[in-house]
Amino acid sequence: MAGVILVTGSGRGIGAATARLAARRGHAVFVNYAEREDRARAVVDEIRAGGGRAALGRADVSREDEVEAMFAALDSELGPLTGLVNNAGITGPATRSEDYDAATLRRILDVNVTGTMLCTQQALRRMSTRHGGKGGSIVNLSSVASTLGGAGQWTGYAAAKGAVNSLTIGLAKELAPEGIRVNALLPGLIDTEIHAAAGVGDRLAKLAPAVPAGRIGTAEECAEAILWLLSGEAAYLTGALIPIAGGR
């Protein structure tokens, strides 16, 4: 059944692929971005050109006021929310653990953890039966780094995604009686810009041979898993941490 889906950080990568696929499946999609409006707008334009419904809104998910404004815009432009994809996230620079500074660590935690909670709060106030809603589904984007540790490059990011895993389990138990399912997808080596943005553009090529499946994954494959988790086909699944990492 088609609904209204908000995908944070959906101007590129997994978020953009998820927004496009959700629209093709008949959902109205709210495309969020924090930077590069041009890329997010291109996703919206593509959805509309294909006959779908989409709206665009800027918000830094770590800022409570901006998140509140984004959800207010969603209410007025698309209608009642049925699903949330907490995709917005940052790795920070690839570095050894002793080289992190406090400001970088705070930013990584703010976007990945605080952002997930702030958006979830707004979503549950709309979807929870406790608040008069009809239920819904939330998918959090974590990472296999949360279980592998990110040694030598992304320990801060791995720790933040470990917190997202714990948050997913707690929210799933808390919100299940209120009609909301909460699951997390844990991507492994996926062909997106996140590696180059962290200063390790050659990371995929170097690590691909260690993947049992023999290749890296795609953003579109992640989007398929996310849409399944949002759908009624996953109606009895909540609190799951699902790796999509080719066996890594």
Buried (B, 14 or more C-beta within 10 A) or exposed (E): EEBBBBBBBBBBBBBBBBBBBBBBBEBBBBBBBBEEEEBBBBBBEBBEEEEBBBBBBBBBBBBEEBBBBBBEBBBEBBEEBBBBBBBBBBBBBBBEEEEBEEEBBEBBBBBBBBBBBBBBEBBBBBBBBEEEBEBBBBBBBBBBBBBBBBEEBBBBBBBBBBBBBEBBBEBBEEBBEBBBBBBBBBBBBBBBEBBEBBEBEEBBEEBBEEBEEEEBBBBBBBBBBBBBBBBEEBEEBBBBBBBBBBEB
